[in-house]
Amino acid sequence: MGDKVKKLAILGSTGSVGRQTLEVVRAYPQKFQVIGLAAGKNMELLAEQVLEFKPKFVSFQNSRNELPRGGWTAFSMEEMASHPEVELVMVATTGKAGLAPTLAAISAGKTVALANKEVFVMAGGLVLSEAHSRGAKILPVDSEPSAIWQCIHGEERNVAKITLTASGGPFRARPLKELASVSPEEALRHPTWKMGKKVTIDSATLMNKGMEVIEAHWLFDVPYDRINVVIHPQSIVHSFVEFVDGSVKAKLSPPDMRFPIQYALSYPERWPSDSHPTFSPAATGSLTFESLDSNRYPCFQLALDAGKKGDTYPSVLAAADEVAVDLFLSRRITFTDIPKLVEDALSQHRPQRSPSLDYILAADEWAREFASHWRPT
Amino acid sequence: MGDKVKKLAILGSTGSVGRQTLEVVRAYPQKFQVIGLAAGKNMELLAEQVLEFKPKFVSFQNSRNELPRGGWTAFSMEEMASHPEVELVMVATTGKAGLAPTLAAISAGKTVALANKEVFVMAGGLVLSEAHSRGAKILPVDSEPSAIWQCIHGEERNVAKITLTASGGPFRARPLKELASVSPEEALRHPTWKMGKKVTIDSATLMNKGMEVIEAHWLFDVPYDRINVVIHPQSIVHSFVEFVDGSVKAKLSPPDMRFPIQYALSYPERWPSDSHPTFSPAATGSLTFESLDSNRYPCFQLALDAGKKGDTYPSVLAAADEVAVDLFLSRRITFTDIPKLVEDALSQHRPQRSPSLDYILAADEWAREFASHWRPT
């Protein structure tokens, strides 16, 4: 193992990925210096994290009085992500929140570990061209893009095809006619993964997998017609990569976000870890795969279509979905209204070609406005 | 793709791996110059190959008159394998036959694509130290070692554990008490792989997998207690590698030797190939894994024990097995006599510590003599 200390800022430190990032820091304290912590609403947990990790910079939405006093400076996420003392930025926010700080980090040439897939969905082209011109690295944190990244390690030029796996969520076997009446509690009960609320609902609709296809398209420079998705209920194979000679590599592990989070943090190294259970073929017994039924998962097709169309469509998709998931969680629309709302937003949107950041954000605003006034027919 | 022509000699060109090597040469004629062909008994096919590929050197056991005349020189396999005009030697022989030519090739600093696993079983330590001192590369051709090699590509230092897969052969579900009466024809009917006779019988007894464990131990410098074997009846996952962080990579493809043969020949590149079917997760449906039942496969344990003991034991194992398989194929012993013969040879052998090649060959001779006089009790 190298002796280099990574100077880390965590955006979204109180969320699921943020907390697990800090678990890795606890397991390898000599490897990290936590320079910055940023959180949204959970000030109680942020206060504990500030006491434990003693960051130099803290970003928060509520009152300063809720945090312990000490030697830290209050910063915006953008200031923190682009500060000269920070080297590695973990973007563990969800939805739109990560876009501006990610662009700030990239413009400052930082290495970005990106768990917030909406950043690529909204502005994949912009993010990549900026990263390219600034020499910034973007490391995937989501389990499936991380799996692809690990499989192509050392032979990026030989990739022919990518297959992302999807668990199928909690409603994979539910009769279609019952989907309109599923509750938020049922939708939040994911069969294999423990994740934040937004991504868990997106995993039940497979919007999440559609967004991962867009993310994989940008991250690995693979055209959409060479990216497949297959349902894999056990969530142990996290993706397949087929190479030009027809050989396939897969990345496997139990469904535990600590694997991809630690890999993004340890990259280009791997660090020994005994703290989480590993995959045993004989104990697992069987790995199964089935085709994706697009009638069951209309959000997946909406995401894929928006990704292929490009322009401001993916931004509208992400914004409309974010609002729709909120409306579903607060019981104001049904589970099957989510794709209807998103579809209506996409069909009524007037796209902007090759949009700048301003146009991307304007499309986002428009879609949020549209979605918040949307009513089921 | 690079423009460099690989100057190739094929030892065992008329066998299963040899013929498939020439299929790759046919598919990529601009990539290869066939400098040498060597075969044992099948002079008719060798004659055809000589006409088609016009090698400079030919090695054969029978009369020169059976081959077409032309501009070739008759060579021994050792002469051919070490000749300055040859760069890459495909060792596609079986049993003991490949040992001397492999050592000759390595001593001359050639790159060796090794399909003849008995070479590592008999003399792994010798072969590796010679390869190291001469700067010769050894590339695995067997599907499972090739899978491991591909999975660890670029992160050789991070390997924690290796799991080789085994189909379990044609008798995986046969009642144990019926195994004594299975016929050579049944044993040659492998459920997933098309291979030569020797390796097919070794796959039915799992001697083959035990030898692969020894091969993997040497090739990848992994201690025996970190090499596992799991039964995988579909033969699609060709091995698993677990890294120090608990992540696992697998290599998958339909059971077709053209994949690993082509990879060894194209390495460090991969060449596009549309000629063989590729793996589709949804079409495959299910991949299953079960523990190895050592009562069913006593040859596996014999190989593993011989590998761990080292010295001249593995050489005795390989020689006794080669004779036992011949005796079984000619119906002079039963299927369940194979492990009995090998076990008796190992138990009566007086080992030589850190053996030179002469001692390894003497142990081989002794074991062949012992095996040919062995009678079931």
Interface residues (C-beta under 8 A of the other chain):
Chain A: Q150 C151 H153 G154 E155 N158 A160 T163 T165 V230 I231 H232 V237 F240 E242 F243 V244 D245 G246 S247 V248 K249 A250 K251 L252 S253 F259 Q262 Y263 S266 E269 R270 W271 P272 S273 D274 H276 P277 T278 F279 P281 A282 T284 G285 S286 L287 T288 F289 E290 S291
Chain B: Q150 C151 H153 G154 E155 N158 A160 T163 T165 V230 I231 H232 V237 F240 E242 F243 V244 D245 G246 S247 V248 K249 A250 K251 L252 S253 F259 Q262 Y263 S266 E269 R270 W271 P272 S273 D274 H276 P277 T278 F279 P281 A282 T284 G285 S286 L287 T288 F289 E290 S291
